[in-house]
Amino acid sequence: MPKKRPNPMNCDTYDYWIFDLDNTLYDIKLSLFKRVSIRITQFIINYFGITKNEALKLQRELYLKYGLTLRGLIVEKKIEPQDFLKYVHDVEFPELKIDNELKSLVSKLKGKKYIYTNASYQHAKNILTLLGVMEEFEYILDIEATDFIPKPNIESYKIMKKKLCLRNKDMDKAIFIEDTARNLVPAKKLGMSTVWMENSFNANDFKKNFTYIDYSFKNVKSFLKFIKI
């Protein structure tokens, strides 16, 4: 099972802090990403002229096969990704407020801090701005930056390494924080440390992949507070 050290993790252990975005930087219990999922379903209904049940079935099948519904729609249906991204991320998140505690905790981390997300750049920017932490991250690696190849496809991680200028010898100084356990598997295989944000939604996924997870925490703040600055 993932480790939970009795003593704080030393901040100097890592030079590269790589965070997932949705359900990682904010509480998954807010269910904010469900709004995006609903928009994905509606996009499929509108685009293909099919029923809601048919759309949900296609959405689920493509997600399981490709790791991201959008990737499947690009590969199998040849859709224009920008139209999809603009539509599905046209949502508001009034629950998200400036989080000064999160900002303080992230700002104290030494080294480079990045966002690595399967979502669009604009969506990531919106979320980070609402939380008040946009300026704390050096770079947002969004789905377009990975050529629309999503986590957990290993090719996405290879692009991530290149975009973030990470050499093989840097990987043991990198740590990846993510709520979807299977997305941590390629990171671990590449030599990174891995942190899972505990959640019941991805519990079965965690059970299948826990051997690739080094640490687990109930939320991102509990993880950040664990680090000895």
LUMTI-974905 format. One record per residue (C-alpha): residue in one letter; y, z, x. Coordinates in steps of 0.2 Angstrom, whole numbers, plus 2048, in hexadecimal, padded with zeros to 3 digits. Layout:
BEGIN
(A, (Y, Z, X))
...
***
This chain:
BEGIN
(M, (800, 800, 800))
(P, (812, 7FE, 806))
(K, (819, 80B, 811))
(K, (826, 818, 80D))
(R, (82B, 820, 81D))
(P, (82E, 833, 81C))
(N, (83D, 830, 828))
(P, (84B, 823, 826))
(M, (84A, 812, 82C))
(N, (856, 80F, 83B))
(C, (863, 802, 838))
(D, (862, 7FC, 849))
(T, (850, 7F6, 846))
(Y, (856, 7E6, 83E))
(D, (863, 7D9, 842))
(Y, (860, 7CE, 832))
(W, (861, 7D5, 821))
(I, (85B, 7C8, 814))
(F, (85D, 7CC, 802))
(D, (857, 7C4, 7F2))
(L, (864, 7C3, 7E4))
(D, (85E, 7C5, 7D2))
(N, (855, 7D5, 7CE))
(T, (857, 7DB, 7E0))
(L, (86A, 7DF, 7E2))
(Y, (86B, 7E5, 7D0))
(D, (85E, 7EF, 7C5))
(I, (851, 7E4, 7BE))
(K, (851, 7EF, 7AF))
(L, (861, 7E7, 7A9))
(S, (857, 7D8, 7A5))
(L, (865, 7CC, 7AA))
(F, (85B, 7BE, 7B1))
(K, (853, 7BC, 79F))
(R, (863, 7B4, 79A))
(V, (860, 7A7, 7A7))
(S, (84E, 7A5, 7A2))
(I, (853, 7A2, 790))
(R, (85F, 794, 796))
(I, (851, 78C, 7A0))
(T, (847, 78B, 790))
(Q, (855, 784, 786))
(F, (859, 777, 794))
(I, (847, 771, 793))
(I, (848, 771, 780))
(N, (857, 766, 780))
(Y, (852, 75B, 78E))
(F, (841, 756, 788))
(G, (843, 759, 775))
(I, (834, 764, 774))
(T, (831, 775, 76A))
(K, (835, 786, 771))
(N, (823, 78A, 773))
(E, (820, 77A, 77D))
(A, (82F, 77D, 788))
(L, (829, 78F, 78C))
(K, (818, 788, 790))
(L, (81F, 77B, 79C))
(Q, (82B, 787, 7A3))
(R, (81D, 794, 7A7))
(E, (812, 787, 7AE))
(L, (81F, 77F, 7BA))
(Y, (824, 791, 7C0))
(L, (812, 796, 7C4))
(K, (80E, 785, 7CD))
(Y, (81E, 783, 7D7))
(G, (826, 795, 7D8))
(L, (835, 78E, 7CE))
(T, (836, 785, 7BE))
(L, (844, 77A, 7C5))
(R, (839, 774, 7D4))
(G, (82C, 76E, 7C7))
(L, (839, 765, 7BD))
(I, (83F, 75C, 7CC))
(V, (82E, 757, 7D3))
(E, (825, 753, 7C2))
(K, (833, 74E, 7B7))
(K, (840, 748, 7C3))
(I, (84F, 751, 7BB))
(E, (860, 753, 7C3))
(P, (860, 765, 7CA))
(Q, (873, 767, 7C9))
(D, (873, 764, 7B6))
(F, (865, 771, 7B5))
(L, (86E, 77E, 7C0))
(K, (87F, 77C, 7B7))
(Y, (877, 77F, 7A6))
(V, (86B, 78D, 7AA))
(H, (877, 797, 7B4))
(D, (885, 796, 7A7))
(V, (883, 7A8, 7A2))
(E, (88D, 7B8, 7A3))
(F, (888, 7C9, 7A9))
(P, (894, 7D6, 7A2))
(E, (889, 7E4, 7A7))
(L, (88C, 7E1, 7B9))
(K, (89B, 7EA, 7C0))
(I, (8A2, 7EE, 7D1))
(D, (895, 7F8, 7DA))
(N, (89F, 802, 7E7))
(E, (88F, 80C, 7ED))
(L, (885, 7FC, 7EF))
(K, (894, 7F4, 7F9))
(S, (895, 804, 804))
(L, (883, 804, 808))
(V, (882, 7F1, 80C))
(S, (891, 7F2, 817))
(K, (889, 7FF, 822))
(L, (87B, 7F4, 827))
(K, (87C, 7EE, 839))
(G, (878, 7DB, 83C))
(K, (879, 7CC, 831))
(K, (877, 7CD, 81E))
(Y, (871, 7BE, 814))
(I, (86D, 7B9, 802))
(Y, (85D, 7AF, 7FF))
(T, (85B, 7A9, 7ED))
(N, (852, 79C, 7E3))
(A, (862, 79C, 7D8))
(S, (872, 791, 7DA))
(Y, (880, 796, 7E6))
(Q, (88C, 798, 7D7))
(H, (880, 7A4, 7CF))
(A, (87E, 7AE, 7DF))
(K, (891, 7AE, 7E1))
(N, (894, 7B4, 7CF))
(I, (888, 7C2, 7D1))
(L, (88E, 7C8, 7E2))
(T, (8A0, 7C7, 7DC))
(L, (89C, 7D1, 7CC))
(L, (894, 7DE, 7D7))
(G, (8A2, 7DE, 7E4))
(V, (897, 7DA, 7F3))
(M, (89B, 7C7, 7F6))
(E, (8A4, 7CB, 806))
(E, (895, 7D5, 80D))
(F, (88A, 7C6, 80F))
(E, (88C, 7B9, 81C))
(Y, (883, 7AB, 814))
(I, (87B, 7A7, 803))
(L, (86B, 79C, 805))
(D, (869, 795, 7F3))
(I, (85D, 789, 7EC))
(E, (867, 77A, 7F0))
(A, (868, 77F, 803))
(T, (855, 780, 803))
(D, (854, 76E, 7FC))
(F, (84E, 775, 7EB))
(I, (83E, 77C, 7F3))
(P, (83D, 78E, 7ED))
(K, (835, 79E, 7F3))
(P, (826, 7A0, 7F5))
(N, (823, 78F, 7FC))
(I, (822, 791, 80F))
(E, (82D, 782, 812))
(S, (83B, 78B, 809))
(Y, (839, 799, 816))
(K, (839, 78D, 825))
(I, (84A, 786, 81E))
(M, (850, 798, 81D))
(K, (84C, 79B, 82F))
(K, (855, 78B, 834))
(K, (864, 78E, 829))
(L, (866, 7A0, 82F))
(C, (863, 79B, 841))
(L, (854, 7A7, 842))
(R, (848, 7A4, 851))
(N, (836, 7A9, 851))
(K, (83A, 7B7, 85D))
(D, (847, 7BD, 850))
(M, (83B, 7C0, 842))
(D, (836, 7D1, 846))
(K, (848, 7D6, 845))
(A, (84A, 7CF, 834))
(I, (846, 7D7, 823))
(F, (845, 7D0, 812))
(I, (848, 7D9, 802))
(E, (842, 7D2, 7F2))
(D, (83B, 7D6, 7E0))
(T, (82E, 7C9, 7DF))
(A, (81F, 7CE, 7EA))
(R, (818, 7BD, 7ED))
(N, (829, 7B7, 7F4))
(L, (826, 7C4, 802))
(V, (816, 7BD, 808))
(P, (81D, 7AE, 812))
(A, (82A, 7B9, 819))
(K, (81D, 7C5, 81F))
(K, (812, 7B7, 826))
(L, (821, 7B1, 830))
(G, (823, 7C2, 838))
(M, (831, 7CA, 82D))
(S, (830, 7DC, 826))
(T, (82F, 7DC, 813))
(V, (836, 7E7, 806))
(W, (831, 7E6, 7F3))
(M, (83D, 7EC, 7E5))
(E, (831, 7F5, 7DA))
(N, (830, 7EF, 7C8))
(S, (822, 7EE, 7BA))
(F, (826, 7DB, 7B7))
(N, (81F, 7D6, 7C7))
(A, (811, 7E4, 7C8))
(N, (802, 7D8, 7C8))
(D, (80A, 7CD, 7D5))
(F, (80D, 7DD, 7E0))
(K, (7FB, 7E2, 7DE))
(K, (7F5, 7D1, 7E4))
(N, (801, 7D1, 7F3))
(F, (804, 7E3, 7F8))
(T, (7FC, 7E0, 809))
(Y, (80B, 7D5, 80E))
(I, (818, 7E3, 809))
(D, (81E, 7F0, 815))
(Y, (829, 7FA, 80A))
(S, (82C, 7FD, 7F8))
(F, (83B, 805, 7EF))
(K, (840, 808, 7DD))
(N, (851, 7FE, 7E0))
(V, (85C, 7F7, 7EE))
(K, (866, 807, 7EF))
(S, (858, 812, 7F2))
(F, (852, 806, 800))
(L, (864, 806, 808))
(K, (865, 819, 807))
(F, (855, 81A, 810))
(I, (85C, 811, 820))
(K, (864, 81C, 82D))
(I, (875, 815, 832))
***
